[in-house]
Amino acid sequence: MNMYKTLFFITILVLGLAGCSTTLNLHSDKVQTRSSISVLSPVGIYPERPSFTSILIKSIDDVSVGEFTREITLDPGVHTIKYQASKNGRVCNEGSVGLAYCFEQAVGEMDILLEAGHTYVPNVIFTQKSADVFLVDKGINFPQRCLPRNMEIAGKKNPNKCEMTSKKD
């Protein structure tokens, strides 16, 4: 019986790690070339801000974005994203089950225009009355290892401080 438990655990571990490296491919090219598609990070993380701000792309063109998606590849053009932006995370309840973490949040939907060969990272600026959501165009040949989720998985404390020393990522 222990052998089956061990095998089950290893299977779950492998599937979990495989999920951490997923790319959501929503482009029409059979052969993926970075110069003909657009790349969108599903997350923007900004720990250097006093209110620790983050934004998650929840869906694009009505396709759900998985929790462990590292990047989304798309055809250039106009797409519709649904997002969830958060700031000021704090412990708001300690119960018998554990800690509950609360955020100030904004959810919304917007159309975005993506160019071929470019990489984009979502960003949000919270004001007193709203959350201004926009994409930061990282340009052509942006190192994919510098995408926020890749930096997070690599254990970098601030995913916005990536050394862009190589153009072959």
DOKOL-544307 format. One record per residue (C-alpha): x, y, z. Coordinates in pm, 1 decimal, m for minus. Example, Ala and Ser with C-alpha at 12.3 -4.5 7.8 and 13.67 -1.06 7.14 Angstrom:
<nodes>
+----------+----------+----------+
|       px |       py |       pz |
+----------+----------+----------+
|   1230.0 |   m450.0 |    780.0 |
|   1367.0 |   m106.0 |    714.0 |
+----------+----------+----------+
</nodes>
This chain:
<nodes>
+----------+----------+----------+
|       px |       py |       pz |
+----------+----------+----------+
|      0.0 |      0.0 |      0.0 |
|    288.1 |    240.3 |     75.9 |
|    418.1 |    192.5 |   m276.9 |
|     85.9 |    318.0 |   m415.7 |
|     89.7 |    619.7 |   m184.8 |
|    443.7 |    701.3 |   m290.9 |
|    356.7 |    661.2 |   m658.9 |
|     47.3 |    879.9 |   m613.4 |
|    254.4 |   1149.8 |   m437.9 |
|    521.7 |   1146.4 |   m710.4 |
|    253.6 |   1169.9 |   m981.5 |
|     90.7 |   1468.2 |   m810.4 |
|    431.4 |   1633.4 |   m763.8 |
|    529.3 |   1586.7 |  m1128.9 |
|    192.6 |   1714.8 |  m1251.5 |
|    216.6 |   2011.7 |  m1017.0 |
|    564.5 |   2101.5 |  m1137.7 |
|    459.2 |   2060.2 |  m1499.8 |
|    172.9 |   2299.6 |  m1432.5 |
|    420.2 |   2559.0 |  m1305.5 |
|    581.6 |   2580.3 |  m1645.5 |
|    274.6 |   2612.2 |  m1863.0 |
|    228.5 |   2842.2 |  m2156.1 |
|   m126.5 |   2919.2 |  m2260.3 |
|   m111.0 |   2911.1 |  m2641.3 |
|   m393.2 |   3110.8 |  m2798.2 |
|   m222.3 |   3187.4 |  m3129.1 |
|   m304.4 |   3038.6 |  m3467.0 |
|     55.1 |   2961.3 |  m3577.5 |
|    135.7 |   2592.1 |  m3586.0 |
|    504.0 |   2678.1 |  m3542.9 |
|    551.5 |   2929.8 |  m3264.4 |
|    795.5 |   3205.3 |  m3354.4 |
|    836.4 |   3493.5 |  m3113.0 |
|    847.9 |   3744.2 |  m3398.1 |
|    500.4 |   3653.2 |  m3527.2 |
|    306.7 |   3630.2 |  m3198.8 |
|    247.2 |   3845.9 |  m2892.0 |
|    338.5 |   3737.8 |  m2538.4 |
|    138.6 |   3847.8 |  m2235.2 |
|    238.6 |   3788.0 |  m1874.7 |
|    m62.2 |   3665.2 |  m1674.9 |
|     58.9 |   3851.1 |  m1367.1 |
|    214.9 |   4180.2 |  m1263.2 |
|    378.4 |   4185.5 |   m917.5 |
|    498.7 |   4509.6 |   m757.7 |
|    640.4 |   4439.9 |   m406.9 |
|    850.5 |   4757.9 |   m411.7 |
|    536.5 |   4971.4 |   m378.8 |
|    431.5 |   5065.6 |    m25.4 |
|     96.2 |   4892.3 |    m70.4 |
|    235.1 |   4574.2 |   m238.8 |
|     31.4 |   4578.7 |   m557.3 |
|    m40.0 |   4290.9 |   m794.2 |
|   m262.7 |   4219.1 |  m1091.8 |
|   m377.3 |   3886.4 |  m1234.7 |
|   m520.1 |   3821.3 |  m1579.7 |
|   m814.0 |   3589.8 |  m1506.1 |
|   m922.1 |   3532.1 |  m1867.7 |
|   m846.4 |   3646.7 |  m2219.0 |
|  m1104.5 |   3630.5 |  m2495.7 |
|  m1323.0 |   3425.2 |  m2256.3 |
|  m1050.0 |   3160.8 |  m2210.2 |
|   m965.0 |   3106.5 |  m1843.8 |
|   m600.5 |   3161.2 |  m1744.7 |
|   m472.1 |   2891.3 |  m1509.6 |
|   m317.1 |   2972.5 |  m1175.6 |
|     24.1 |   2839.1 |  m1277.3 |
|     40.8 |   2988.0 |  m1628.0 |
|    376.5 |   3158.5 |  m1687.1 |
|    292.8 |   3326.6 |  m2017.4 |
|     16.2 |   3362.5 |  m2272.7 |
|     99.3 |   3358.0 |  m2644.8 |
|   m151.1 |   3521.3 |  m2879.5 |
|   m204.6 |   3646.4 |  m3228.7 |
|   m136.2 |   4019.9 |  m3258.4 |
|   m445.1 |   4240.5 |  m3253.2 |
|   m726.1 |   4332.7 |  m3015.8 |
|   m811.9 |   4099.7 |  m2726.6 |
|  m1037.5 |   4128.6 |  m2422.0 |
|   m894.7 |   4058.2 |  m2077.1 |
|  m1064.7 |   4018.9 |  m1741.9 |
|   m841.5 |   4106.9 |  m1448.9 |
|   m821.4 |   4116.3 |  m1070.7 |
|   m599.3 |   4381.8 |   m913.8 |
|   m504.4 |   4376.7 |   m544.1 |
|   m322.4 |   4592.6 |   m292.2 |
|   m263.5 |   4624.2 |     82.5 |
|   m259.0 |   4255.3 |    167.8 |
|   m290.9 |   4191.7 |    539.6 |
|   m390.7 |   3922.8 |    786.5 |
|   m755.1 |   3992.8 |    862.9 |
|   m857.6 |   3686.4 |   1062.8 |
|   m679.7 |   3420.6 |   1263.1 |
|   m902.5 |   3121.2 |   1306.7 |
|   m871.7 |   2757.8 |   1395.3 |
|   m819.0 |   2672.1 |   1027.9 |
|   m535.3 |   2921.1 |    978.0 |
|   m477.7 |   3275.8 |    864.2 |
|   m712.9 |   3461.4 |    634.9 |
|   m546.8 |   3717.7 |    412.0 |
|   m746.7 |   4018.7 |    289.6 |
|   m677.5 |   4265.4 |      8.9 |
|   m833.3 |   4572.3 |   m139.3 |
|   m938.5 |   4453.0 |   m483.8 |
|  m1063.1 |   4579.6 |   m816.4 |
|  m1195.9 |   4357.9 |  m1094.0 |
|  m1270.7 |   4459.2 |  m1447.5 |
|  m1253.4 |   4397.4 |  m1817.7 |
|  m1072.8 |   4585.1 |  m2092.4 |
|   m970.7 |   4557.6 |  m2455.5 |
|   m598.7 |   4550.1 |  m2531.0 |
|   m402.2 |   4588.3 |  m2854.4 |
|    m98.1 |   4362.4 |  m2893.5 |
|    178.7 |   4389.5 |  m3154.4 |
|    366.9 |   4100.4 |  m3314.2 |
|    694.8 |   4014.1 |  m3144.3 |
|    621.7 |   4224.5 |  m2834.9 |
|    593.5 |   4110.6 |  m2473.2 |
|    350.1 |   4277.6 |  m2233.5 |
|    319.4 |   4284.8 |  m1853.9 |
|      0.4 |   4406.3 |  m1683.6 |
|     23.2 |   4694.2 |  m1438.8 |
|   m216.6 |   4880.0 |  m1211.1 |
|   m208.5 |   5212.1 |  m1033.3 |
|   m461.7 |   5248.4 |   m753.0 |
|   m609.2 |   5593.5 |   m694.4 |
|   m851.4 |   5687.8 |   m418.1 |
|  m1149.1 |   5615.4 |   m641.4 |
|  m1035.2 |   5360.4 |   m896.8 |
|   m772.4 |   5124.0 |  m1030.2 |
|   m604.4 |   5231.0 |  m1354.4 |
|   m503.9 |   4914.8 |  m1541.7 |
|   m266.8 |   4918.0 |  m1838.5 |
|     m6.3 |   4704.2 |  m2012.8 |
|    364.4 |   4779.0 |  m2011.9 |
|    512.3 |   4703.5 |  m2355.7 |
|    849.0 |   4538.4 |  m2290.5 |
|    927.5 |   4551.8 |  m2662.5 |
|   1089.4 |   4296.9 |  m2890.8 |
|   1337.2 |   4032.3 |  m2763.4 |
|   1232.4 |   4071.1 |  m2400.0 |
|   1394.2 |   3784.2 |  m2204.5 |
|   1119.9 |   3540.3 |  m2111.1 |
|   1307.1 |   3454.7 |  m1791.5 |
|   1227.8 |   3811.7 |  m1683.0 |
|    850.5 |   3762.2 |  m1690.8 |
|    712.0 |   3809.2 |  m1336.5 |
|    590.6 |   3449.8 |  m1286.2 |
|    925.6 |   3309.1 |  m1407.3 |
|   1111.7 |   3539.2 |  m1167.3 |
|    875.9 |   3440.3 |   m885.0 |
|    931.8 |   3069.0 |   m947.5 |
|   1308.2 |   3126.7 |   m968.3 |
|   1291.2 |   3272.2 |   m615.8 |
|   1367.9 |   3634.2 |   m703.5 |
|   1230.7 |   3866.2 |   m435.3 |
|   1151.4 |   4148.9 |   m676.7 |
|   1041.7 |   4026.1 |  m1019.2 |
|   1081.1 |   4376.1 |  m1163.9 |
|   1458.8 |   4370.6 |  m1118.3 |
|   1572.4 |   4128.8 |  m1385.5 |
|   1915.2 |   4154.1 |  m1537.4 |
|   1846.9 |   4168.5 |  m1909.6 |
|   2195.0 |   4064.8 |  m2015.8 |
|   2099.7 |   3818.3 |  m2288.4 |
|   1879.7 |   3869.8 |  m2593.0 |
|   1848.8 |   3496.2 |  m2654.8 |
|   1585.2 |   3389.8 |  m2402.9 |
+----------+----------+----------+
</nodes>
